[in-house]
């Protein structure tokens, strides 16, 4: 059994069709069918129920699929980490969710570039879940997201628990109603949430906050990104719950109000591969902790090595 057999098997299992899997792998269908048959012969088991349409995995096939994904992910991780440790590729790829751009991330990247002028740094906007996948596939080396997701291959460091606040159109009655608002003050307003996709995302954190308090907004409006949400707020289309770092985004047509519950937070999480202990990543982590300290901002202390 070779790695290519695992890749072929995973493609067929996910596409549930030999023709689509062959197109995904850029090979002809007959050789793909032969490779899968050879894999089954080598293992002495049947992985697919070939009489079903679409194609289905057997119980053994489902077991094999789970572990094949893990092996392929570990292979990609090992390849990426070996290149970095061996300085074959002196570069770092960073994934981030869009809302982190309004907080510390720009200063983090700017300072890190100054510290490592010889390091090729590339940035990629992607959801937290896409970051996890990209880390395991070796396409990025570090991610900055907001979703708490447990994965044995990924190390998560919560840098900060960022308070949620409310964005209101200027002149809205709630803007001057009281010093701080509660979520139950918002249920009668159209609620604009973001991003619409992919999920889970910050939108689900906001909806969970209402659900956990047995509250249901009168009407939901889902949009692609934060900027669109704020634009609609400015038009008077509704209100939006946003991270407090949005305070840095000055708009004359939107006002922000604090929420009265300190538990209404959204984490900023740095994710790396569990086994990646390259000098560049250690330098990045140390620099981030120092930057938070220099700025006098609340942060969660680094984990003890």
Secondary structure, DSSP 8 states (H G I E B T S, - for coil): --HHHHHHHHHHHHHSSHHHHHHHHTS-HHHHHHHHHHHHHHHTS--EETTSSS-EE-HHHHHHHHHHHHHHHHHHHHHHHHHHHTTSS-EEEEEE-GGGGGTTHHHHHHHHHHHTTTSEEEEEE--HHHHHHHHHTTS-SEEEES-----TTEEEEEEEEEEEEEEEETT-GGGGT-SEE-GGGTTTSEEEEE--SSSSSHHHHHHHHHHHTT---SEEEEESSHHHHHHHHHTTS-BEEEEGGGGGS--TTEEEEEES-TT-EEEEEEEEETT---HHHHHHHHHHHHHHHHHT---------
